[in-house]
Amino acid sequence: MSDAVATSQSILVVGGGISGITAALEAAECGKQVVLVEKNPSIGGRVSQLYKYFPKLCYPSCGLEINLRRIRANRNLRLMTQTELVGLSGTPGDYTATLRIAPRYVNDNCTGCGACAEAVQAEFDDEYNYGMKKRKGAYLPFNMAYPPRYVLDPRILGTEDAERAKAACKYGAIDLDMQERTVDLHVGAVIWATGWRPYDAARIQPYGYDRFANVITSVEFERMMDPFGPTGGKLLRPSDGKPAKDVAFIQCAGSRDRNHLKHCSRICCMASLKQSTYLREQFGDEGRATIYYIDIRAIDRLEDFYARVKADENVRFVKSKVASITEDKQTGNVILNGVDTEGYHRYSNPHDLCVLAIGMEPSVDRSAFPVEVAVDQNGFIEAAPENGAIFAAGCSSDALDVNRSVQSATAAALRAIQVVNRVAGVEG
Ligand SMILES: Cc1cc2nc3c(=O)[nH]c(=O)nc-3n(C[C@H](O)[C@H](O)[C@H](O)COP(=O)(O)OP(=O)(O)OC[C@H]3O[C@@H](n4cnc5c(N)ncnc54)[C@H](O)[C@@H]3O)c2cc1C
């Protein structure tokens, strides 16, 4: 998009995941001017990386498509990708937001044909697939990326690959002279929706995530099911590519633990229950899941989903905090060691693969906010009067599922609308 011109009656939304998209659309569809900024080249956030949603087991791509249609149809909403808020000054109803826009090196002429990617040779770890796959130095972040434009990785600038990409583009879309820019926007309220990041599994030392190839995280497991993902939609063991038919899920991996994340991430139990259905889907009767848990946290309508999964005889539940993981070097199996707290039996159970249901932590560290905001002991933004007209939405306010993120985003939009209405002198 062109440079945004905003006024004190505009709302700035930071973060283009489901929460930021929802907040931006709700406000824009109420007639407010909204600028949505996203630091990545595409919006969609972490839900775009999920295979299915609990509890309905529908595809997130459907919801994303509906939201993209709403975005395309709304002239009140302006989107800026590869953009971060680096400074915020002023008072509620009268803020100056300083935005830093990283160069994409690809302009609006891009048709998404992919000729640049074919021409480029350099490959890098694909962050969208948590490094389980490589991507080219010219790339579309994922197949439903919006805006549907390629990006050049800055690491190829100044190399022959950059020139190759430029020469391959028939539409004059590659612009190697693009520079980082900073713009100031006048806005009345800010919705902060920067979401979450997965807890670093390597820090849970007894589980050997960085030592054993067949110990992976729940976010990586989601990527494996994607037909466009690192394994082409097949559940395969990283060590030898064998189908992972017998999978262990460890709950509270790094959550509810004073050495790691103190809080309960709320979604991990549901995510593992959901992922146990992937085994049935892929392997039928041969797919087996074992869920090692402290307690299963499923409330309201999620309780029905839990009951449904529990009724599957191929899904076993072991009430236990797994003490450690070792590896059978001959088979590559992971062996989970611990004590079953229902019978007080010791176990050493082999599985093809182990999935750590890792917790969610805020994606922005408390020291990295461009302005002072009140955060709780876990780093999530609190609803506090000293935050002025900065309102947190979704997982920047707490560990939430999509349903609750959307509710929180709608509430944040309403609060922001109240502020800009006051500026405009609209009666509340
Ligand atoms: C393994 C797993 C499975 C899950 N499965 C489900 C499920 O089936 N159903 C369900 O309801 N929930 C599920 N969840 C939870 C779901 O992922 C979250 O509810 C959802 O991602 C919250 O969306 P969000 O927009 O708040 O955050 P995010 O998805 O994290 O989006 C935040 C956005 O902000 C951007 N951003 C970050 N920092 C900045 C910055 N400084 N400036 C600009 N932009 C920034 C990010 O790039 C991102 O696009 C699952 C979670 C896990 C861990």
The ligand as an SDF file (V2000), in Angstrom:
LIG
                    3D

 53 58  0  0  0  0  0  0  0  0999 V2000
    0.1990  -26.4680   18.7850 C   0  0  0  0  0  0  0  0  0  0  0  0
   -0.9200  -25.4770   18.8250 C   0  0  0  0  0  0  0  0  0  0  0  0
   -2.1180  -25.7790   18.2190 C   0  0  0  0  0  0  0  0  0  0  0  0
   -3.1900  -24.8880   18.3000 C   0  0  0  0  0  0  0  0  0  0  0  0
   -4.3760  -25.2600   17.7520 N   0  0  0  0  0  0  0  0  0  0  0  0
   -5.4670  -24.4810   17.9450 C   0  0  0  0  0  0  0  0  0  0  0  0
   -6.7500  -24.9180   17.4990 C   0  0  0  0  0  0  0  0  0  0  0  0
   -6.8800  -25.9820   16.8960 O   0  0  0  0  0  0  0  0  0  0  0  0
   -7.8350  -24.1330   17.7750 N   0  0  0  0  0  0  0  0  0  0  0  0
   -7.7180  -22.9480   18.4560 C   0  0  0  0  0  0  0  0  0  0  0  0
   -8.7350  -22.3050   18.7210 O   0  0  0  0  0  0  0  0  0  0  0  0
   -6.4940  -22.4890   18.8530 N   0  0  0  0  0  0  0  0  0  0  0  0
   -5.3830  -23.2170   18.6210 C   0  0  0  0  0  0  0  0  0  0  0  0
   -4.1500  -22.7740   19.0330 N   0  0  0  0  0  0  0  0  0  0  0  0
   -4.0360  -21.3900   19.5700 C   0  0  0  0  0  0  0  0  0  0  0  0
   -3.9370  -20.3340   18.4300 C   0  0  0  0  0  0  0  0  0  0  0  0
   -2.7420  -20.5600   17.7150 O   0  0  0  0  0  0  0  0  0  0  0  0
   -3.9940  -18.9240   19.0130 C   0  0  0  0  0  0  0  0  0  0  0  0
   -5.2450  -18.7570   19.6640 O   0  0  0  0  0  0  0  0  0  0  0  0
   -3.8870  -17.8410   17.9190 C   0  0  0  0  0  0  0  0  0  0  0  0
   -2.6990  -17.9790   17.1890 O   0  0  0  0  0  0  0  0  0  0  0  0
   -3.9210  -16.4440   18.5460 C   0  0  0  0  0  0  0  0  0  0  0  0
   -3.8340  -15.4900   17.5210 O   0  0  0  0  0  0  0  0  0  0  0  0
   -3.1420  -14.0690   17.7510 P   0  0  0  0  0  0  0  0  0  0  0  0
   -3.5080  -13.2380   16.5660 O   0  0  0  0  0  0  0  0  0  0  0  0
   -3.4890  -13.5370   19.0920 O   0  0  0  0  0  0  0  0  0  0  0  0
   -1.5770  -14.3520   17.7510 O   0  0  0  0  0  0  0  0  0  0  0  0
   -0.6170  -14.8510   16.5680 P   0  0  0  0  0  0  0  0  0  0  0  0
   -1.2270  -15.9450   15.7970 O   0  0  0  0  0  0  0  0  0  0  0  0
    0.6980  -15.1010   17.2530 O   0  0  0  0  0  0  0  0  0  0  0  0
   -0.4680  -13.5780   15.6220 O   0  0  0  0  0  0  0  0  0  0  0  0
    0.3120  -12.4640   15.9990 C   0  0  0  0  0  0  0  0  0  0  0  0
    0.7480  -11.7010   14.7550 C   0  0  0  0  0  0  0  0  0  0  0  0
    1.4870  -10.5460   15.1600 O   0  0  0  0  0  0  0  0  0  0  0  0
    2.6910  -10.4360   14.3840 C   0  0  0  0  0  0  0  0  0  0  0  0
    3.6880   -9.7290   15.1790 N   0  0  0  0  0  0  0  0  0  0  0  0
    4.4170  -10.2070   16.2220 C   0  0  0  0  0  0  0  0  0  0  0  0
    5.2110   -9.2430   16.7100 N   0  0  0  0  0  0  0  0  0  0  0  0
    4.9870   -8.1360   15.9480 C   0  0  0  0  0  0  0  0  0  0  0  0
    5.5110   -6.8030   15.9720 C   0  0  0  0  0  0  0  0  0  0  0  0
    6.4230   -6.4280   16.8720 N   0  0  0  0  0  0  0  0  0  0  0  0
    5.0400   -5.9190   15.0700 N   0  0  0  0  0  0  0  0  0  0  0  0
    4.1200   -6.2780   14.1410 C   0  0  0  0  0  0  0  0  0  0  0  0
    3.5810   -7.5350   14.0760 N   0  0  0  0  0  0  0  0  0  0  0  0
    4.0050   -8.4320   14.9800 C   0  0  0  0  0  0  0  0  0  0  0  0
    3.0630  -11.8900   14.1180 C   0  0  0  0  0  0  0  0  0  0  0  0
    3.9480  -11.9700   13.0120 O   0  0  0  0  0  0  0  0  0  0  0  0
    1.6910  -12.5190   13.8630 C   0  0  0  0  0  0  0  0  0  0  0  0
    1.2910  -12.3710   12.5230 O   0  0  0  0  0  0  0  0  0  0  0  0
   -3.0430  -23.6270   18.9680 C   0  0  0  0  0  0  0  0  0  0  0  0
   -1.8160  -23.3060   19.5460 C   0  0  0  0  0  0  0  0  0  0  0  0
   -0.7660  -24.2290   19.5090 C   0  0  0  0  0  0  0  0  0  0  0  0
    0.5160  -23.9080   20.2170 C   0  0  0  0  0  0  0  0  0  0  0  0
  1  2  1  0
  2  3  1  0
  2 52  2  0
  3  4  2  0
  4  5  1  0
  4 50  1  0
  5  6  2  0
  6  7  1  0
  6 13  1  0
  7  8  2  0
  7  9  1  0
  9 10  1  0
 10 11  2  0
 10 12  1  0
 12 13  2  0
 13 14  1  0
 14 15  1  0
 14 50  1  0
 15 16  1  0
 16 17  1  0
 16 18  1  0
 18 19  1  0
 18 20  1  0
 20 21  1  0
 20 22  1  0
 22 23  1  0
 23 24  1  0
 24 25  2  0
 24 26  1  0
 24 27  1  0
 27 28  1  0
 28 29  2  0
 28 30  1  0
 28 31  1  0
 31 32  1  0
 32 33  1  0
 33 34  1  0
 33 48  1  0
 34 35  1  0
 35 36  1  0
 35 46  1  0
 36 37  1  0
 36 45  1  0
 37 38  2  0
 38 39  1  0
 39 40  1  0
 39 45  2  0
 40 41  1  0
 40 42  2  0
 42 43  1  0
 43 44  2  0
 44 45  1  0
 46 47  1  0
 46 48  1  0
 48 49  1  0
 50 51  2  0
 51 52  1  0
 52 53  1  0
M  END
$$$$
